[in-house]
Amino acid sequence: MKETLPSYEAMMPAVLKVLADGVARSLREVFERVCQHYAFTPEQLADTLPSGRQTTLRSRVGWAKTYLVKAGLIEQPKRGICLITARGKAALASGQAIDNHYLAQFGEFVAFTRASSESTGSLPPAIANAADPQKNEQASTPQEQIEQALSAINRSLADDLLAEILGLSPRFFEQLVVDLMVAMGYGGSQQDAARTTRYSGDGGIDGIIKEDRLGLDSIYLQAKRYTDKTVGRPEIQSFAGALDLHKARKGVFITTSSFSREAQEYVGLIEKRIVLIDGARLAALMIEYGVGVTTRQTLTIKTLDSDYFLEE
């Protein structure tokens, strides 16, 4: 879906056009008018960045505005307000394509992009891409580039995690599953919340964990360390039967591989609540909750605190 969305550079002319009448508008109104200009579908409007914290379109319109401000085509007389400048009107009247290549003629914009990339010693992307129309069309915002890079790092880390897990003993894997559930907030401490049970005549249950600190209910666990084998409906039915033996209502079935469509459909048909976690989701949860991973570097992205600059 995201591939069909215009880049932040492609949105620059639209941002200028909604301000072409010289009326000062809020960034919210600019965003709404740009969306009307493109007639985006509800699906396109809902598309989010990899972090899920912001929609892709809101990010791209925001960065288009930022670059136009840095190049002097838009000014912001007040917090959150946008107004086209004489330079912006001249840009629209010129009939030229308004993108990073066009903005690179203005010293303020060049100074801004160079300052943001001095630490890397490379040519600023906004200027480097300007010479390549194909790169221009595919240009991502700085926020998107960061999140895409983080996503790629996490995908690689997920592959490494699954490779490590497949080399573990079944006993260690079952304990890992319990550790993950505790890290996610179930039960509290390791001693009070969870216990592995496979080697104590458990009847098909690999672990039991309290749903809360008071132990008002329990969640039963099944962990299967497979490589290529897909977990099918018969194994989920067997797990459901094991829950019956324990008079349990809730279970989590975790595997390093995947689940068949029949298995996924089956859990939606039964009264018990069984959650299926495949290898991809298992690795993602381990990364999110810090199980089997360590933090190598922390990057802090700061933004303007507009409230600080409010005068009485």
N, C-alpha and C positions, 0 to 999 in steps of 0.2 A: 504493500500500500504506500509506504513512504517514498518509494521510487517515483511515484506519480506526482509528488508534491514539488512545487517550484522551489529552487534553492533560495537562500536569503538574498543572493545577488539579483536573481530574477525578480524578486519582490520589490527591489529598490524603486523602479519607476512607479509601481502601484502606490507605494507609500507616499511618494512625492505628489502623485496625481490627486490623492484624497485631500491633500493640503493645498492644492494649486489655487484655490479661491482666496487664499490669504487668511482664512479663519483659523484661529488657534484652537486646536482640538486636543483632548486627552489621549493618552496612548491607548486606552481602552477603545475609544471611538475610532481611532486610526485602525486598530486591529479589526474591529467589526466591519468597517468600510472596505478594508482590503479583502476580507473574507467574502463580502458581498460582490466585490469586483470579480473575484475568481469563481464565485458560486460553488464553493467547496461542499462536498457531500458530508452528511453527519459522520460517516466513517473517517473521512479525512480530518475533520475537525477534532475527532476523538483520538487520533493517532498520537502516541506519546514518545518521548525520548526513552532510551534504554533504562534510565533510572525510574521512569514512571512518574516523576515529580512534576513534569511540565509537558504541555502538548507541543508537538513538533512545530506547528504553525505559529503558536505564540512565541516560541523561541526564535524562529526565523524572522518574523516581523520585528521582534525586539532588536535582533542583531542588525537587520537592515536599517532600522532607525538609528541605532548607535553609530554605524559606519557613516551614514549620511550626516549625522551631527558632527562627527569628527572631521568630515570633509568640508563642513560649513554650508551644506545645502539645506540643513534644518537647524533651527535654534530652539532652545527650551527656556523661554522667559521665566517660567515657574515650574515647580516640581510636578513632573508627570504631564506637562503640557508641551505640545509640538507646534511649531510655526515655520512655514517655508521661508527661506531667505531669498534675496535677490539672486544669489548664486544658484539656488535651487530652481527658481523660475527660469533662469537662463539655461539651465541644463535641460529642462523640459522643452523649451523653445528651440534648442539646438537640433533636436531630432536624432541625436546620437544615442547609442546604447549606454544606459547608465548602469555601470557595474564597477568592480574594483579597478579595472583598467582606466575607466573614466575618472574615478576618484583619485587615482595615483598622480594626476597632474597638480593636485593641491598639496602644498607643503605641509599643512596641518595633518592631513591624512597620512602622508608618508612618515612624518615624525611619530604619529601614534602607532602605526604598524611596526616601525623599526624598534620603538621602545619596548613593544610587547614581545619581541623576538631576540633581543640583544643577548639574552642569557644562552641561547642555543647556538649563536654564531651562524645561523642560516638566514637566507633571504625570507622576509615575511611572506607567509602564504598568500595574503591578499594581493601582494605585488607579483609574486612568482606565478600564481594562477592567472593573473591578468594577461600574461603572454600566451596562454593556452586556453582557447575558447572551450575545448572539451572539458578541461578541469573546471573552468568557470561554471559550466552547467551543472557539474556534480558537486560544487563547493559546499562544504558543511560549515556550520557555525562553529566557533571555538568551543562552545559548550558541547555540541554534538561530537566534535573530534575527541574531546576528553572522555565522554561517555562511551564512544565507540571503542576507544583504546582500552578503557577499563573492562568493557564487555569482552574484548578479545583476550585480555589477560586472564579473566575469570574462566573463559572457555578452555584455555590451555590448562589452567589450574585444575579445572574439573576433570579433564582427561587424566592428569597426573594422579589425582585423588582416586579415581576408579581403578587405575592401574595398580596403585598401592594396595587398595582394598582387596583386589583379586589375588594378591600374593599373601594375604593374611590367613590365619587359621579360622575355621568356622567359629570357634569360641571367641576369638578377638573381635570378629565382625559383629557378633551378637552383643558384645559389651559396647562396641562403638555405637550401635543403634540406641542402646540405653543411654549412653553419654549424650548423644544428640538430643534425645527427648528431654533429658534434664536441662541441657543448655537452652532448649526452646521454652523452658519455664514450667514444665510439668513436674509436680511433686516436690521440688525444692532441692535438697541435698542428695548426693549419691546414696548415702547410707539409708536415709529415710524414704526416698522416693522409689528406688528401683532395685530389682534383683534379676539376674539371669537365671533361667530355670531349665535349660535344655538337658543338663546332665543330672537331673533329679526327678526323672519320671514325670515330665511335665505334660504329656499327652498332646504334643504338637504345638506347644507354646514356647517361644524362645525367651520371652521376657515379660515382666509385669511391671507397670509403672503407675503410680498414683496420679490421678488427673489433677489434683490440687494438693496443697500442703496438708490439708486436713484428712485426706484420704477418703473423701466422700464417695468416690468411684474409682475404678481401676481401668486402665487401658492395656490390652493384651497385645503382645508383639510377635510377629513372625518375620524372620530374616533369612533370605536366600541369596547366597553368593554365587551367581551364575555369570557365565561369559556370553555365550551365544544363545542359550536356551531362553525361550519366551515363557513367562509364567502364564499358564492357561486357566480356564474356568475350573477344571477339576481340583487344582491346588487351592484355589480360593474357596471352593465348596468344602474342602477338607478343613481349612482354617476356620470356616464358619461353624463346622461341626465341633471343632475343638473348643470354640467359644461356648457352644451349648453345654459341653461337659463342665465348664467352669461357671455356668449360669451368667456369662458375660454378655454385655450388649455392645461393647466398643472394641475395635481392633485396628491395628495398623500392620499392613503387610509391606515389607520393604525388600527390594531386590536391586542388585547391581545391573540387571538386564532391563527387560521391559515386560509389559503385560499385553496379552492378546485382547482383541476387541471384545471377545466373548466374556473374558474375565472382567473387563471394565463395565460391560453392560450388566453382568450378574450382580455386582455390588449395588447397583441402582434398583434392583428388583426385590432385594431382601429387606427385612425389617431392621436387622442389625446395622450398625454404622461401622463400615469397614473402609478405611482410607488406604489407597494404593499409592506407594511412592516408588517410582522407577529410578534407574541409575542416574539419569540427568537431574531429576529433582533432588535426589539424595545428595549429590555433589553440590548442588546449588545451596541446599540447606546447611551443609557443613561449612561452606564458605561464609554464608550469612551469619551463622551463629558461632563461628570461630572454633569448630571442632576439627582437629587434625591440620590446622593451618596456623600460620603466624603472620603478624603484620610486619612487612619489611619497610614500608615507607608510607607516610601519611601526607596527602596533599590537601591544603586548605584553600578553598575558593571563597573569596570575600566579595561582598557587594556593598553598594552605598547604603548607609543607614540614614534614610531621609529624615527620620524623626529627630535625629541629633541636630539637624540644621534648622529646625522650626524655631522661629523667634516668638517671644511672648507678644 
